[in-house]
């Protein structure tokens, strides 16, 4: 039995369309220039530094991946390389850049997840997972 092309072609087109669409609610790549994304990443870095026992502040040396996901608010998902700065914790310094020398920077990878609900003035660090 040969199927009628009038049925097969539209059905095939529908399958291609559905398979190429992103799933609603799934993480999607984010624009690194988005101010809310930058704020969420800075929040994660500040919280990471508060929780670490290091003497020096860490900053993002490079962003490996940044995504957003719509969940009862917005979840920001980051994979970044963190590097050591010359700024000591507890001091008021504003220009804390990652060391240029790789040995001094001592970078490591971190996965952060930040959940933001701006209408509630609520932001939380859900995940702070680093491999040193």
C-alpha positions in Angstrom: 0.0 0.0 0.0 1.4 3.3 -1.0 0.6 6.3 1.2 -0.9 9.4 -0.4 1.7 12.1 -0.8 -0.9 14.7 0.2 -0.8 13.1 3.7 2.9 12.3 3.9 4.3 15.6 2.9 2.4 17.8 5.5 3.0 15.2 8.2 6.7 15.2 7.4 6.8 19.0 7.5 5.0 19.0 10.9 7.6 16.5 12.3 10.5 18.7 11.1 8.9 21.9 12.6 8.2 20.3 16.0 11.6 18.7 16.3 13.4 22.0 15.5 11.5 24.0 18.1 13.0 24.6 21.6 11.1 23.0 24.4 9.2 25.5 26.5 10.7 25.9 29.9 14.0 24.3 28.9 17.3 26.2 29.5 18.2 28.4 26.5 21.6 30.1 25.8 21.7 33.6 27.1 23.1 36.9 25.9 26.2 37.9 27.9 25.4 41.6 27.4 22.0 41.3 29.2 22.2 43.4 32.4 20.0 41.0 34.4 22.3 38.2 33.4 25.4 40.2 34.5 23.7 41.1 37.8 22.9 37.4 38.5 26.4 36.3 37.7 27.9 39.1 40.0 25.5 37.9 42.7 26.8 34.4 42.3 30.4 35.6 42.5 29.8 37.6 45.6 28.1 34.7 47.3 30.9 32.3 46.2 33.5 34.6 47.8 31.5 34.8 51.0 31.4 31.0 51.3 35.0 30.4 50.4 37.8 30.2 52.9 40.3 31.9 50.6 42.3 35.0 51.5 41.8 36.6 48.1 38.7 37.5 46.2 37.9 35.4 43.1 36.4 36.9 39.9 35.2 35.4 36.6 38.2 34.7 34.4 35.9 33.5 31.5 32.4 32.4 30.9 32.1 28.9 29.4 28.3 28.9 29.2 25.4 31.0 30.3 21.8 30.0 30.1 18.4 31.2 31.3 15.4 29.1 32.2 11.8 30.3 33.0 10.7 28.7 36.2 8.4 30.5 38.7 10.8 33.3 38.1 14.0 33.1 36.1 16.9 30.7 36.7 20.3 31.7 35.5 22.7 28.8 34.9 26.4 29.5 34.5 29.6 27.6 33.9 32.6 29.8 34.5 36.3 29.7 35.2 37.1 31.6 38.4 40.5 33.2 38.9 42.3 34.7 41.9 42.7 38.5 42.1 45.2 40.5 44.2 42.4 41.9 46.3 42.2 40.6 49.9 38.9 39.8 51.4 37.6 42.3 53.9 39.2 45.3 52.3 37.4 47.9 50.2 38.9 47.6 46.8 37.1 48.2 43.6 39.5 47.2 40.8 39.9 43.5 41.5 41.0 41.9 38.2 42.1 38.3 37.7 45.9 37.8 37.7 47.3 37.7 34.1 49.8 35.0 35.2 48.0 31.7 35.0 49.9 30.3 38.0 48.9 33.3 40.2 45.3 33.2 38.8 45.0 29.6 39.8 41.7 29.2 37.9 39.0 26.5 38.5 35.6 25.8 37.0 32.4 26.6 38.8 28.7 25.9 38.1 26.3 28.4 39.5 22.6 28.5 39.5 20.8 31.7 40.5 17.0 31.9 41.0 15.5 35.4 40.6 12.0 36.6 41.4 12.3 40.4 41.0 8.7 41.1 41.8 9.4 39.7 45.3 12.9 41.3 45.5 14.2 37.8 45.9 17.4 36.3 44.5 19.0 33.1 45.7 22.1 31.1 44.9 20.8 27.5 44.3 24.0 25.9 43.2 27.7 26.8 43.9 29.6 23.8 42.7 33.3 24.3 42.0 36.1 21.9 41.1 39.4 23.2 42.3 
